[in-house]
Amino acid sequence: MTSKQRAYLKGLAMNIDPIFQIGKSSLTPEVTEAIREAIDKRELIKISVLKNCLDDPKEIANVLAERTRAQVVQVIGKKIVLYKESKDNKKIELPK
C-alpha cells in the first residue's frame, strides 16, 4: 500500500464509527471471526480498544491484520483502522 493510498483510506476512516470494541478478554476467536466477516463485507472498518484491555493497540492491530489478511491503515490511541480489498463487493477504489 502506498502512502497516497493510506492517506486516502485515513480520510475515509475519519467519517466512520467503530463497529467493534475489544475489551478485557482481548482477542477471542469469536471476535476475530466477527471482524473477518465484517471486513470482507465493508473493506474498511474501525475498531475501538477499551480502557480495560491491557494489550497494546498496535499489537492487537498487527495480530488482527495477520489473522484476517487485512492491512493496518492506522492506529491512533485506542482506535484501529483495518482495510482489506474485497473481491466480490468492491466499494473503495484506491488511487494509483
Steps between C-alpha positions, in 0.01 A plus 500: 500500500642837402497803725249666267262203533548495878422873522186447291382219730573710810277771357218250444545353848451839666130487416423147623421387852667204670294185446693280746626548851780290644479471877677324782473155340703646210500300175281194527447271198138621484602866481761423236246309290240778530760757391599279205138481385447875539818592315406268212170688466612858566867511393581779751417466870583683818550319831507653846721356775341559841693631802463168686696319227860468617647412159673756280268621217788480247559135590128426474491671158792294371352172628160583350657596167688171491197289594257675263755557220424873517726802512537739791418849373564676829497468877427822687474468875250220554346506150605253231416532130530190280459464123462193283417518132185304423486280194119484490369828650751757378390832654825693537708595199856576611696770318796373298 
